C-alpha cells in the first residue's frame, strides 16, 4: 500500500501526525512499499537498465538536446504550491533523505 500524505507549510500537523502514528521506521523499514526510483532502473547486479535518465527539473532542455529537436513543452498542470522547501522542517528533510538515500546518491542530488 502506498501512503500519500498532505504536507502543510512549516511543519503542519498532518505531517507530524503521520510520523507519530507510523513512526520513522515505517519510512525506513522493509515493510514499506515506498520504493526508491533506482529500484526501477537497476537490475540485481546494480547495472542500469535504461539508456538515458532525464531529470524532471531540466526535462525540456534534456529532451531537446538528446533528441536534437526544437519543441515547446507547456506546463499544463502547474501546481499552485509554494517552494517545496517551505513545507519541510529540518527533521522532515532528514527523514526524507534517509528514506530516499539511494536515489539522492545515484542521481547526484544534494542532501
N, C-alpha and C positions, 0 to 999 in steps of 0.2 A: 504494500500500500504506500503510495507516495503522499506525503503530507504537504499541504500548502498552508502557509500562514500569512496573515495580513500584517505587514510591518508598519508600525506608526513611527512618525518622526521622533527623534531624540529619545529612543528607548521607550516607546509607548507600551502600555500594559499588555497588549496581546502577545508581543514577543516574549516578555518575561514570564507571562503565564504559561506559554508554550514550553519554554525552557525549564521552568519549575516543575511542570507536570510531567514532562517527558525526560527530564534530566539531560545533561550534555551527552551522556553515554548513548542516548538514542541517536544522536547525530554521528557519533563516532563508532558505535558498536557494530558488530557483524550482522545483527538482526535487521538493520535498516535497509530499505530498498532504494535509498538515495545513492545512486552510482555517480562516480566521477566520470567526466567526459572521456578521459583516456581509456576507461574500461570498454568503450565502444569502438575505439580505433586501434587498440593494440591487441596482438594475439597473446597466447600464453607465454611465449618467449620474450615478450616485450617489444616485438617488432611492429612498426607502424603499418597498418593495412590500407591506408589511403595515400594517394599521390600528392595531395595538396591540402593544407589546412588554411582556411580563411578565418580570420578573426573578425567578429561582428563589428567591433568598434572601427574597423577600417575596411569593411566589406566591399563597399562600392569601388574604392581605389584598387583593392587587390583583385577583384573580378575583372575590372577593366584591363589591368596590367597583365594578368595571367592569360586572358583570352584575347588580348590585343583588340579590344573593342572600345568604342566611344559611345556610351549609353548613359542615360539617366535612370536612377533608381529612386523613385519618390518614396518618402517615408509616409505610408498610408495610415498606419495605426500608432502614431506617436503618443507616448504616454504624457499625461498631464502632471506626473510626479516631479518633484524637485530632484536635485542631485542625489544619487543613491547614497552618498556618504552621509547625508543628513539623517538617514534612517538607522544608522549603525552606531552603537556605542563602542568604546574600546573593547569591552568584554565580548560583545556580539561579533565584532570583527575577528577576534581571536578564535571564537568557536567556528566561524565560517572558514577561516584559514585552516584550522586543524582538520576540519571535516573534508575540505577540498584540497588538501596539501599536494596531492599527486598532480592535480590539474594546475595549481599555481606553479609548481616546479616544471612540469613538462612543457607548458605553454609560455613559460618565462614571464609570469605576472609577478608584480611586487607583493610582498606580504601585507 
